[in-house]
């Protein structure tokens, strides 16, 4: 069997709702690697909050973070670091425009440095993972570097308005997506960034053709990746648009969906 590249989203895909990797899925991925296949992670998370799972699986591949805006190889410094941040001027314009909406907060991340517009203890629980440097204060004053991503936390009833505003005013310079429940968050990266962009870079470096890529996802930030992969797999808990374009639909993230498909596809 040809070598395959197995690509894993984290939340809602590799991880159960308890944010762990199940024993069966871990054993199956280990078998895949022992059989000569490559396994990698492609996530919207920063590296600091995905490193634990990277190490738990014993991976030796590059990783895609921030939905493609940061791609690097944790165990090979010679592979290169590919960081594509958002222009700071655009960020200031976005922050300014949010005052026309009833937003809760805005968070900017410069790789592993976190900038929070207004102190919010509940929101900060998400970003403290990995012990980042955290700065709190008006982003227009404190953020001095082009950020990797911006997150806008808003009331549910205002999210679509903000989404429409960003699409109409900033479509040429940024791409944005909505987080899944329970957080009503719009995540922004530089225009053109997606997991597929990072995956393309990694697969070429590994010498694996698209037709031999098996990618798993569940949310709208996985759409390009699922479409790019030779075998795009939607989890049973995935959103309908992802299931509509996927080549396969497997069981949910709580039912070892990844393991079940790989056992069948790769004869593990």
Backbone as JSON, one array per atom type, in Angstrom:
{
  "sequence": "XXXXXXXXXXXXXXXXXXXXXXXXXXXXXXXXXXXXXXXXXXXXXXXXXXXXXXXXXXXXXXXXXXXXXXXXXXXXXXXXXXXXXXXXXXXXXXXXXXXXXXXXXXXXXXXXXXXXXXXXXXXXXXXXXXXXXXXXXXXXXXXXXXXXXXXXXXXXXXXXXXXXXXXXXXXXXXXXXXXXXXXXXXXXXXXXXXXXXXXXXXXXXXXXXXXXXXXXXXXXXXXXXXXXXXXXXXXXXXXXXXXXXXXXXXXXXXXXXXXXXXXXXXXX",
  "N": [[0.84, -1.19, 0.0], [0.49, 2.25, -0.81], [2.27, 5.0, 0.73], [0.45, 7.01, 2.97], [-0.74, 10.25, 3.93], [-2.05, 11.22, 6.89], [-4.3, 13.46, 8.11], [-5.18, 15.47, 10.8], [-7.69, 17.31, 12.3], [-8.17, 18.94, 15.47], [-10.14, 19.75, 17.77], [-13.33, 18.4, 18.21], [-12.79, 16.45, 16.43], [-10.16, 14.76, 16.33], [-10.05, 14.9, 19.09], [-12.08, 13.89, 21.84], [-15.22, 14.98, 23.3], [-14.38, 15.47, 25.83], [-11.91, 16.46, 25.49], [-9.78, 14.71, 25.06], [-7.63, 12.15, 23.61], [-8.89, 9.21, 22.45], [-8.24, 5.84, 23.57], [-8.46, 3.79, 21.62], [-8.33, 5.24, 19.2], [-5.79, 6.37, 19.43], [-4.15, 4.06, 19.47], [-4.71, 3.06, 16.93], [-3.72, 5.09, 15.24], [-1.03, 4.88, 15.91], [-0.5, 2.36, 14.87], [-0.84, 2.93, 12.19], [1.32, 4.64, 11.71], [3.42, 2.88, 12.26], [3.07, 1.24, 10.11], [4.12, 2.73, 8.13], [2.88, 5.04, 7.3], [2.27, 8.62, 7.35], [1.44, 10.94, 9.95], [-0.25, 13.88, 10.82], [-1.08, 17.06, 12.4], [-3.59, 19.5, 11.85], [-4.8, 22.5, 12.71], [-6.9, 25.09, 14.12], [-5.95, 26.05, 16.42], [-3.31, 27.67, 18.38], [0.23, 26.77, 18.45], [1.08, 26.28, 21.07], [-1.12, 25.25, 22.43], [-1.6, 22.91, 21.18], [0.57, 21.36, 21.26], [0.77, 19.44, 23.32], [-0.85, 17.32, 22.42], [0.42, 16.67, 20.06], [2.85, 15.69, 21.04], [1.87, 13.59, 22.59], [0.97, 11.77, 20.68], [3.37, 11.15, 19.58], [4.4, 12.39, 17.26], [6.28, 13.18, 14.27], [6.22, 15.05, 12.33], [5.63, 18.08, 10.34], [3.48, 20.76, 11.58], [0.28, 22.31, 11.25], [-0.89, 25.34, 12.28], [-3.16, 27.89, 13.61], [-5.05, 27.83, 11.53], [-3.54, 27.61, 9.15], [-2.0, 29.91, 9.05], [0.34, 29.7, 10.42], [2.95, 27.56, 10.04], [5.09, 24.99, 10.88], [7.92, 22.88, 11.79], [8.1, 21.07, 14.6], [10.22, 19.43, 15.49], [12.31, 19.74, 13.78], [14.28, 22.16, 12.97], [15.39, 23.02, 10.63], [13.51, 22.71, 8.69], [11.97, 24.92, 8.31], [10.08, 27.96, 9.05], [6.91, 29.14, 8.63], [5.18, 31.91, 8.67], [2.35, 33.87, 8.45], [1.11, 36.73, 9.04], [-1.54, 39.15, 9.92], [-1.96, 42.39, 8.55], [-1.12, 45.11, 10.6], [-2.37, 47.62, 10.44], [-4.84, 47.0, 9.28], [-5.93, 45.53, 11.35], [-6.29, 47.49, 13.32], [-8.27, 49.0, 12.05], [-10.37, 47.16, 12.02], [-10.82, 46.76, 14.77], [-11.63, 49.33, 15.49], [-14.01, 49.51, 14.02], [-15.6, 47.7, 15.34], [-16.79, 48.97, 17.43], [-19.18, 49.82, 16.58], [-20.82, 47.79, 17.07], [-22.25, 45.52, 19.45], [-20.01, 44.18, 20.85], [-18.3, 41.66, 22.84], [-15.57, 41.15, 23.42], [-12.16, 41.4, 22.15], [-9.51, 39.49, 20.93], [-6.11, 39.28, 20.21], [-3.55, 37.36, 18.71], [-0.12, 36.9, 18.61], [1.64, 34.64, 17.4], [2.67, 32.97, 20.13], [2.11, 34.98, 21.91], [-0.35, 36.78, 23.65], [-2.9, 39.17, 23.29], [-5.31, 41.0, 24.91], [-8.25, 42.78, 24.56], [-10.09, 43.68, 26.51], [-10.27, 42.9, 29.97], [-11.25, 39.62, 30.74], [-12.16, 37.09, 32.54], [-13.34, 34.56, 32.13], [-13.08, 34.12, 29.36], [-10.33, 34.18, 29.22], [-9.52, 31.77, 30.28], [-9.4, 30.02, 28.18], [-7.19, 30.87, 26.75], [-4.97, 30.77, 28.38], [-3.73, 28.34, 28.35], [-0.73, 26.65, 27.98], [0.77, 28.64, 28.98], [1.14, 31.45, 27.98], [2.52, 34.74, 27.14], [0.62, 37.4, 28.3], [-1.1, 40.33, 27.5], [-3.11, 42.96, 28.57], [-5.41, 45.36, 27.45], [-6.4, 48.24, 25.45], [-6.31, 47.3, 22.15], [-5.57, 48.97, 20.11], [-3.66, 50.55, 21.18], [-1.84, 48.87, 22.52], [-1.11, 46.7, 20.93], [1.52, 46.14, 18.86], [2.6, 44.73, 16.81], [2.21, 42.89, 13.75], [-0.48, 40.7, 13.95], [-0.97, 37.11, 14.27], [-3.52, 36.06, 14.32], [-6.92, 37.2, 14.88], [-9.53, 37.32, 17.25], [-12.93, 37.77, 17.61], [-15.22, 38.15, 20.07], [-18.6, 37.97, 20.49], [-22.1, 38.81, 21.19], [-24.49, 36.29, 20.4], [-26.59, 37.13, 18.72], [-25.47, 39.21, 17.32], [-23.4, 38.27, 15.82], [-23.74, 37.48, 13.1], [-24.17, 39.97, 11.87], [-21.68, 41.2, 12.28], [-20.08, 39.41, 10.9], [-21.07, 39.83, 8.28], [-20.33, 42.52, 7.94], [-17.5, 42.36, 7.99], [-17.1, 40.85, 5.71], [-18.0, 42.54, 3.71], [-16.44, 44.85, 3.92], [-13.73, 44.21, 4.43], [-12.97, 42.1, 2.82], [-10.92, 41.62, 0.94], [-8.54, 41.52, 2.31], [-8.64, 39.99, 4.62], [-9.61, 36.76, 5.92], [-12.36, 35.11, 7.44], [-13.97, 33.15, 10.01], [-16.51, 31.34, 11.77], [-16.52, 30.2, 15.12], [-17.54, 27.05, 16.51], [-20.41, 26.27, 18.61], [-19.93, 26.31, 22.22], [-19.02, 28.91, 22.05], [-19.43, 32.09, 20.73], [-17.73, 33.2, 18.48], [-15.78, 35.02, 16.16], [-13.22, 34.22, 14.06], [-10.28, 35.56, 12.71], [-8.0, 35.61, 10.03], [-5.17, 36.32, 7.86], [-6.03, 37.1, 4.49], [-6.53, 34.42, 2.24], [-5.37, 32.45, 3.73], [-5.59, 29.13, 4.9], [-6.26, 25.84, 6.19], [-5.74, 24.13, 4.11], [-3.76, 25.4, 2.62], [-1.53, 25.22, 4.3], [-1.41, 22.43, 4.49], [-0.85, 21.71, 1.85], [1.76, 22.67, 1.61], [3.09, 21.05, 3.51], [2.56, 18.4, 2.62], [3.86, 18.35, 0.15], [6.5, 18.66, 1.0], [6.87, 16.23, 2.2], [6.65, 14.56, 0.11], [4.25, 13.39, -0.68], [1.46, 12.68, -2.61], [-1.62, 14.44, -3.36], [-3.75, 12.66, -3.75], [-3.21, 10.68, -1.99], [-3.74, 11.62, 0.5], [-5.47, 11.61, 3.52], [-7.83, 13.32, 5.15], [-9.31, 14.58, 8.14], [-12.13, 16.27, 9.55], [-14.42, 18.68, 11.13], [-15.61, 21.21, 11.24], [-16.27, 24.57, 9.87], [-13.77, 25.67, 9.35], [-12.42, 23.6, 8.32], [-13.18, 23.15, 5.74], [-11.75, 23.82, 3.28], [-9.54, 22.16, 3.55], [-10.66, 19.57, 3.63], [-11.73, 19.5, 1.1], [-9.4, 19.69, -0.4], [-7.93, 17.36, 0.14], [-7.23, 14.01, -1.01], [-8.88, 12.06, 0.03], [-11.35, 13.29, 1.72], [-12.66, 13.5, 4.89], [-15.57, 13.73, 6.77], [-16.48, 14.12, 10.12], [-18.95, 12.34, 12.08], [-20.24, 14.15, 13.64], [-19.96, 16.49, 12.3], [-20.51, 19.72, 10.68], [-23.2, 20.39, 8.39], [-22.48, 21.58, 5.79], [-19.83, 20.65, 5.52], [-20.11, 17.88, 5.49], [-21.42, 17.7, 3.11], [-19.51, 18.11, 1.12], [-17.59, 16.24, 1.6], [-15.71, 13.22, 0.94], [-16.1, 10.98, 2.4], [-18.07, 10.0, 5.25], [-17.67, 9.55, 8.62], [-17.91, 7.97, 11.89], [-18.75, 9.77, 14.95], [-16.67, 12.11, 16.86], [-16.68, 11.12, 19.42], [-17.0, 8.48, 19.08], [-14.85, 7.09, 18.07], [-14.41, 7.76, 15.38], [-12.28, 8.4, 13.61], [-10.48, 6.24, 13.95], [-12.1, 4.04, 13.13], [-12.51, 4.51, 10.37], [-9.87, 4.54, 9.38], [-8.94, 1.97, 10.01], [-10.45, 0.46, 8.25], [-9.85, 1.63, 5.72], [-7.01, 1.55, 5.51], [-6.43, -0.98, 6.17], [-5.69, -1.77, 8.81]],
  "CA": [[0.0, 0.0, 0.0], [1.25, 3.49, -0.86], [2.3, 5.8, 1.95], [-0.59, 8.02, 3.08], [-0.63, 11.32, 4.93], [-3.29, 11.31, 7.66], [-4.33, 14.83, 8.63], [-6.16, 15.48, 11.89], [-8.15, 18.46, 13.07], [-8.2, 18.56, 16.89], [-11.42, 19.85, 18.48], [-14.47, 17.83, 17.51], [-12.32, 15.46, 15.45], [-9.26, 13.85, 17.05], [-10.36, 14.95, 20.53], [-13.45, 13.68, 22.27], [-15.78, 16.17, 23.95], [-13.61, 15.67, 27.07], [-10.61, 16.99, 25.05], [-8.74, 13.68, 25.14], [-7.54, 11.22, 22.49], [-9.32, 7.91, 22.95], [-7.24, 4.78, 23.49], [-8.57, 3.1, 20.33], [-7.83, 6.12, 18.14], [-4.34, 6.49, 19.59], [-3.54, 2.81, 19.04], [-4.86, 2.94, 15.48], [-2.77, 6.01, 14.63], [0.29, 4.29, 16.1], [-0.39, 1.27, 13.88], [-0.68, 3.55, 10.88], [2.7, 5.11, 11.62], [4.27, 1.7, 12.19], [2.92, 0.7, 8.76], [4.83, 3.62, 7.21], [2.1, 6.23, 6.95], [2.57, 9.83, 8.12], [0.3, 11.52, 10.66], [0.01, 15.27, 11.19], [-2.19, 17.85, 12.95], [-3.9, 20.79, 11.22], [-5.75, 23.03, 13.67], [-7.0, 26.53, 14.3], [-5.27, 26.4, 17.67], [-1.87, 27.97, 18.33], [1.05, 25.58, 18.73], [1.21, 26.02, 22.51], [-2.24, 24.46, 22.94], [-1.69, 21.66, 20.43], [1.84, 20.64, 21.48], [0.52, 18.28, 24.19], [-1.38, 16.21, 21.62], [1.51, 16.34, 19.14], [3.78, 14.84, 21.78], [1.18, 12.37, 23.03], [0.94, 10.85, 19.56], [4.73, 10.89, 19.14], [4.52, 12.8, 15.87], [7.58, 13.67, 13.78], [5.84, 15.76, 11.1], [5.27, 19.49, 10.54], [2.14, 20.99, 12.1], [-0.4, 23.5, 10.77], [-1.61, 26.04, 13.36], [-3.85, 29.13, 13.21], [-5.71, 27.63, 10.23], [-2.62, 27.78, 8.03], [-1.2, 31.13, 9.16], [1.64, 29.34, 11.0], [3.31, 26.17, 9.74], [6.5, 24.74, 11.2], [8.24, 21.5, 12.19], [8.56, 21.17, 15.98], [11.42, 18.65, 15.77], [13.31, 19.96, 12.72], [14.38, 23.61, 12.76], [15.84, 23.28, 9.25], [12.37, 22.6, 7.79], [11.51, 26.27, 8.04], [8.92, 28.46, 9.78], [6.11, 29.91, 7.69], [4.25, 32.71, 9.47], [1.7, 34.85, 7.59], [0.23, 37.5, 9.92], [-2.45, 40.17, 9.38], [-1.4, 43.74, 8.63], [-1.54, 45.81, 11.83], [-3.3, 48.68, 10.09], [-6.15, 46.37, 9.09], [-6.42, 45.16, 12.68], [-6.78, 48.71, 13.97], [-9.53, 49.35, 11.41], [-11.38, 46.2, 12.49], [-11.13, 47.08, 16.18], [-12.4, 50.58, 15.48], [-15.35, 49.27, 13.49], [-16.38, 46.87, 16.26], [-17.52, 49.83, 18.36], [-20.53, 49.98, 16.04], [-21.56, 46.58, 17.43], [-22.23, 45.22, 20.88], [-19.09, 43.06, 21.01], [-17.84, 41.38, 24.2], [-14.12, 41.29, 23.56], [-11.33, 41.09, 21.0], [-8.22, 38.92, 21.33], [-5.13, 39.14, 19.13], [-2.44, 36.47, 19.06], [1.1, 36.97, 17.81], [2.15, 33.31, 17.75], [2.31, 32.58, 21.49], [1.81, 36.16, 22.74], [-1.79, 37.04, 23.61], [-3.31, 40.54, 23.61], [-6.75, 40.99, 25.19], [-8.75, 44.15, 24.53], [-10.68, 43.96, 27.82], [-10.1, 41.74, 30.85], [-12.39, 38.71, 30.76], [-11.6, 35.9, 33.19], [-13.88, 33.35, 31.51], [-12.45, 33.97, 28.06], [-8.9, 33.96, 29.39], [-9.26, 30.37, 30.59], [-9.09, 29.36, 26.92], [-5.91, 31.31, 26.19], [-3.86, 30.57, 29.31], [-3.11, 27.04, 28.1], [0.61, 26.79, 27.43], [1.43, 29.73, 29.7], [1.62, 32.51, 27.07], [2.6, 36.12, 27.62], [-0.69, 38.01, 28.11], [-1.17, 41.77, 27.7], [-4.5, 43.41, 28.56], [-5.58, 46.78, 27.19], [-6.9, 48.61, 24.12], [-5.4, 46.78, 21.13], [-5.08, 50.07, 19.27], [-2.5, 51.13, 21.86], [-0.88, 47.89, 23.03], [-0.66, 45.77, 19.9], [2.5, 46.85, 18.03], [3.12, 43.79, 15.82], [1.19, 42.21, 12.94], [-0.88, 39.48, 14.66], [-1.24, 35.89, 13.51], [-4.97, 35.95, 14.2], [-7.76, 38.01, 15.77], [-10.78, 36.67, 17.63], [-13.96, 38.7, 18.08], [-16.26, 37.48, 20.85], [-19.77, 38.85, 20.42], [-23.37, 38.15, 21.46], [-24.92, 35.44, 19.28], [-27.46, 37.84, 17.79], [-24.69, 40.2, 16.56], [-22.33, 37.62, 15.08], [-23.98, 37.53, 11.66], [-23.94, 41.35, 11.44], [-20.23, 41.41, 12.23], [-19.63, 38.58, 9.78], [-21.42, 40.52, 7.03], [-19.51, 43.73, 7.85], [-16.13, 41.98, 7.63], [-17.15, 40.37, 4.33], [-18.22, 43.65, 2.77], [-15.44, 45.92, 4.04], [-12.34, 43.75, 4.51], [-12.88, 40.79, 2.17], [-9.7, 41.44, 0.16], [-7.33, 41.44, 3.14], [-8.77, 39.0, 5.7], [-10.61, 35.69, 5.87], [-12.89, 34.92, 8.79], [-14.84, 32.01, 10.22], [-17.16, 31.31, 13.08], [-16.3, 29.04, 15.97], [-18.73, 26.3, 16.86], [-20.94, 26.5, 19.96], [-20.78, 27.35, 22.81], [-18.42, 30.24, 21.94], [-19.84, 32.83, 19.54], [-16.48, 33.89, 18.17], [-15.35, 35.11, 14.76], [-11.77, 34.13, 13.99], [-9.8, 36.26, 11.52], [-6.61, 35.44, 9.6], [-4.88, 37.02, 6.61], [-6.72, 36.57, 3.32], [-5.83, 33.35, 1.53], [-4.88, 31.43, 4.65], [-6.49, 28.04, 5.25], [-5.53, 24.61, 6.5], [-5.31, 23.53, 2.85], [-2.49, 26.03, 2.24], [-0.5, 24.57, 5.11], [-1.35, 21.01, 4.12], [-0.16, 21.64, 0.56], [3.2, 22.85, 1.88], [3.61, 19.89, 4.25], [2.5, 17.18, 1.8], [4.93, 18.44, -0.85], [7.79, 18.43, 1.68], [6.93, 14.81, 2.52], [6.59, 13.81, -1.13], [3.0, 12.62, -0.74], [0.49, 13.28, -3.52], [-2.94, 14.76, -2.81], [-4.63, 11.49, -3.79], [-2.88, 9.81, -0.86], [-3.99, 12.35, 1.75], [-6.76, 11.37, 4.19], [-7.98, 14.42, 6.11], [-10.5, 14.51, 8.97], [-12.53, 17.54, 10.14], [-15.82, 18.77, 11.56], [-16.15, 22.57, 11.25], [-16.09, 25.3, 8.61], [-12.36, 25.93, 9.07], [-11.88, 22.39, 7.68], [-13.76, 23.0, 4.41], [-10.73, 23.81, 2.23], [-8.69, 20.99, 3.75], [-11.42, 18.38, 3.22], [-11.84, 19.58, -0.36], [-8.06, 19.52, -0.96], [-7.44, 16.0, 0.35], [-7.73, 12.97, -1.89], [-10.02, 11.5, 0.76], [-11.79, 14.21, 2.76], [-13.59, 12.77, 5.77], [-16.32, 14.51, 7.75], [-16.89, 13.37, 11.31], [-20.39, 12.21, 12.22], [-20.72, 15.36, 14.32], [-19.56, 17.65, 11.48], [-21.56, 20.59, 10.16], [-23.75, 19.89, 7.12], [-21.68, 21.94, 4.6], [-18.64, 19.81, 5.42], [-20.56, 16.56, 5.06], [-21.86, 17.78, 1.71], [-18.38, 18.07, 0.19], [-16.67, 15.17, 2.0], [-15.75, 11.94, 0.22], [-16.57, 9.96, 3.34], [-18.56, 10.45, 6.55], [-17.38, 8.5, 9.58], [-18.6, 8.13, 13.16], [-18.43, 11.02, 15.63], [-15.41, 12.19, 17.61], [-16.84, 10.34, 20.64], [-17.22, 7.08, 18.69], [-13.65, 6.63, 17.38], [-14.64, 7.89, 13.94], [-11.01, 8.35, 12.89], [-9.98, 4.87, 14.0], [-12.94, 3.14, 12.33], [-12.26, 4.71, 8.94], [-8.49, 4.14, 9.04], [-8.87, 0.5, 10.07], [-11.06, -0.04, 7.01], [-9.16, 2.16, 4.53], [-5.6, 1.19, 5.48], [-6.31, -2.4, 6.56], [-4.88, -1.8, 10.03]],
  "C": [[0.88, 1.25, 0.0], [1.2, 4.22, 0.48], [1.22, 6.88, 1.89], [-0.21, 9.07, 4.12], [-2.0, 11.47, 5.58], [-3.29, 12.64, 8.38], [-5.5, 14.97, 9.6], [-6.44, 16.88, 12.41], [-8.2, 18.0, 14.53], [-9.62, 18.57, 17.46], [-12.57, 19.32, 17.64], [-14.09, 16.76, 16.51], [-11.43, 14.43, 16.13], [-9.66, 13.76, 18.53], [-11.83, 14.64, 20.78], [-13.97, 14.97, 22.9], [-15.09, 16.46, 25.28], [-12.19, 16.16, 26.77], [-9.48, 15.99, 25.25], [-8.73, 12.88, 23.83], [-7.91, 9.85, 23.02], [-8.22, 6.87, 22.74], [-7.27, 4.1, 22.13], [-8.01, 3.94, 19.19], [-6.32, 6.24, 18.21], [-3.63, 5.22, 19.1], [-3.6, 2.65, 17.52], [-3.89, 3.86, 14.75], [-1.34, 5.5, 14.77], [0.53, 3.17, 15.09], [-0.16, 1.83, 12.48], [0.76, 4.02, 10.67], [3.67, 3.95, 11.52], [4.22, 1.06, 10.8], [3.55, 1.59, 7.7], [4.08, 4.85, 6.77], [2.52, 7.41, 7.84], [1.3, 10.37, 8.75], [0.65, 12.95, 11.06], [-1.26, 15.92, 11.73], [-2.34, 19.12, 12.14], [-5.05, 21.4, 12.03], [-5.81, 24.55, 13.63], [-6.29, 26.99, 15.55], [-3.84, 26.89, 17.42], [-1.07, 26.73, 18.7], [1.06, 25.27, 20.22], [0.07, 25.17, 23.06], [-2.51, 23.21, 22.1], [-0.45, 20.79, 20.64], [1.63, 19.38, 22.31], [0.06, 17.08, 23.37], [-0.36, 15.75, 20.58], [2.47, 15.36, 19.81], [3.14, 13.53, 22.21], [1.14, 11.32, 21.91], [2.34, 10.48, 19.06], [4.97, 11.26, 17.69], [5.92, 13.32, 15.53], [7.38, 14.43, 12.47], [5.68, 17.24, 11.39], [3.83, 19.59, 11.05], [1.59, 22.3, 11.54], [-1.2, 24.09, 11.92], [-2.27, 27.3, 12.81], [-4.46, 29.01, 11.81], [-4.82, 27.96, 9.03], [-1.73, 29.01, 8.1], [0.16, 30.87, 9.8], [1.88, 27.85, 10.74], [4.79, 25.99, 10.06], [6.68, 23.27, 11.58], [8.83, 21.55, 13.59], [9.88, 20.45, 16.26], [12.51, 18.82, 14.72], [13.36, 21.45, 12.37], [14.78, 23.95, 11.32], [14.67, 23.24, 8.26], [11.84, 23.97, 7.4], [10.29, 26.65, 8.87], [8.16, 29.41, 8.86], [4.99, 30.62, 8.45], [3.68, 33.81, 8.57], [0.69, 35.65, 8.4], [-0.65, 38.5, 9.16], [-1.8, 41.54, 9.54], [-1.98, 44.5, 9.81], [-2.54, 46.93, 11.54], [-4.72, 48.16, 9.89], [-6.76, 46.02, 10.44], [-6.99, 46.37, 13.39], [-8.12, 49.14, 13.37], [-10.66, 48.44, 11.89], [-11.8, 46.5, 13.92], [-12.01, 48.33, 16.25], [-13.84, 50.33, 15.05], [-16.22, 48.47, 14.45], [-17.17, 47.71, 17.27], [-18.9, 50.2, 17.81], [-21.43, 48.8, 16.39], [-21.4, 46.35, 18.93], [-21.32, 44.02, 21.14], [-18.69, 42.88, 22.48], [-16.35, 41.67, 24.36], [-13.43, 40.99, 22.23], [-9.98, 40.58, 21.52], [-7.34, 38.83, 20.09], [-4.01, 38.22, 19.61], [-1.3, 36.68, 18.06], [1.89, 35.71, 18.16], [1.74, 32.98, 19.18], [2.19, 33.77, 22.44], [0.35, 36.53, 22.54], [-2.07, 38.48, 24.05], [-4.83, 40.57, 23.74], [-7.23, 42.43, 25.33], [-9.31, 44.57, 25.89], [-10.56, 42.71, 28.68], [-11.38, 40.92, 30.91], [-11.89, 37.37, 31.28], [-12.08, 34.61, 32.51], [-13.21, 33.09, 30.16], [-10.97, 33.62, 28.2], [-8.55, 32.52, 29.73], [-8.88, 29.6, 29.33], [-7.65, 29.64, 26.5], [-4.72, 31.11, 27.12], [-3.11, 29.26, 29.07], [-1.76, 27.23, 27.41], [1.39, 27.95, 28.0], [2.0, 30.81, 28.78], [1.85, 33.82, 27.8], [1.28, 36.8, 27.29], [-0.63, 39.5, 28.43], [-2.63, 42.19, 27.58], [-4.56, 44.92, 28.36], [-6.0, 47.02, 25.75], [-5.89, 48.18, 23.05], [-4.83, 47.87, 20.24], [-3.86, 50.74, 19.88], [-1.42, 50.1, 22.18], [-0.35, 46.93, 21.98], [0.24, 46.51, 18.91], [3.03, 45.98, 16.88], [1.97, 43.18, 15.03], [0.8, 40.9, 13.63], [-1.14, 38.3, 13.72], [-2.73, 35.73, 13.29], [-5.65, 36.92, 15.15], [-9.04, 37.22, 16.04], [-11.74, 37.73, 18.16], [-15.04, 37.9, 18.78], [-17.45, 38.43, 20.95], [-21.02, 38.09, 20.83], [-23.84, 37.4, 20.21], [-25.71, 36.24, 18.24], [-26.71, 38.89, 16.96], [-23.63, 39.57, 15.66], [-22.53, 37.71, 13.57], [-23.76, 38.93, 11.11], [-22.45, 41.64, 11.29], [-19.63, 40.64, 11.07], [-19.88, 39.28, 8.45], [-20.58, 41.78, 6.83], [-18.1, 43.38, 7.38], [-16.07, 41.53, 6.17], [-17.25, 41.52, 3.34], [-17.09, 44.67, 2.77], [-14.0, 45.41, 3.91], [-12.08, 42.45, 3.75], [-11.56, 40.56, 1.44], [-8.46, 41.21, 1.02], [-7.42, 40.42, 4.27], [-9.79, 37.93, 5.32], [-11.1, 35.47, 7.29], [-13.89, 33.78, 8.85], [-15.44, 32.08, 11.6], [-16.78, 30.05, 13.82], [-17.62, 28.31, 16.16], [-19.18, 26.64, 18.27], [-20.01, 25.81, 20.98], [-20.22, 28.78, 22.65], [-18.85, 30.9, 20.63], [-18.7, 33.78, 19.18], [-16.24, 33.88, 16.67], [-13.83, 35.15, 14.76], [-11.29, 34.68, 12.66], [-8.32, 35.92, 11.27], [-6.41, 36.22, 8.3], [-5.59, 36.33, 5.44], [-5.87, 35.5, 2.62], [-5.32, 32.24, 2.41], [-5.97, 30.38, 4.91], [-5.63, 26.83, 5.6], [-5.01, 23.95, 5.21], [-3.98, 24.1, 2.38], [-1.33, 25.4, 3.0], [-0.3, 23.12, 4.73], [-0.62, 20.82, 2.8], [1.34, 21.74, 0.77], [3.8, 21.61, 2.53], [3.64, 18.65, 3.35], [3.59, 17.19, 0.73], [6.29, 18.16, -0.22], [7.98, 16.95, 2.02], [6.89, 13.93, 1.27], [5.36, 12.93, -1.26], [1.99, 13.36, -1.6], [-0.86, 13.5, -2.84], [-3.84, 13.53, -2.73], [-4.38, 10.54, -2.63], [-2.97, 10.54, 0.48], [-5.39, 12.0, 2.25], [-6.89, 12.42, 5.28], [-9.33, 14.33, 6.82], [-10.83, 15.88, 9.55], [-14.0, 17.56, 10.5], [-16.43, 20.16, 11.42], [-15.81, 23.31, 9.96], [-14.64, 25.67, 8.32], [-11.66, 24.69, 8.49], [-12.33, 22.26, 6.22], [-12.7, 22.88, 3.3], [-9.86, 22.56, 2.33], [-9.39, 19.71, 3.29], [-11.56, 18.34, 1.71], [-10.5, 19.28, -1.03], [-7.61, 18.06, -0.92], [-8.02, 15.03, -0.67], [-8.94, 12.27, -1.29], [-10.34, 12.47, 1.91], [-12.88, 13.56, 3.58], [-14.24, 13.73, 6.75], [-16.68, 13.61, 8.92], [-18.42, 13.3, 11.37], [-21.03, 13.41, 12.85], [-20.41, 16.63, 13.53], [-20.77, 18.47, 11.05], [-21.99, 20.08, 8.78], [-22.93, 20.31, 5.89], [-20.43, 21.08, 4.42], [-19.02, 18.4, 4.95], [-20.93, 16.56, 3.58], [-20.71, 17.69, 0.72], [-17.41, 16.92, 0.48], [-16.81, 13.95, 1.1], [-16.32, 10.83, 1.09], [-17.13, 10.66, 4.58], [-18.36, 9.28, 7.51], [-18.2, 8.72, 10.85], [-18.14, 9.42, 13.84], [-17.09, 10.96, 16.35], [-15.48, 11.41, 18.93], [-17.01, 8.85, 20.37], [-16.04, 6.52, 17.89], [-13.81, 6.67, 15.86], [-13.37, 7.8, 13.12], [-10.5, 6.92, 12.8], [-10.77, 3.95, 13.08], [-12.66, 3.3, 10.84], [-10.86, 4.22, 8.54], [-8.31, 2.64, 9.07], [-9.38, -0.11, 8.77], [-10.24, 0.36, 5.79], [-7.73, 1.61, 4.39], [-5.34, -0.26, 5.94], [-5.43, -2.59, 7.8], [-5.36, -2.87, 11.0]]
}
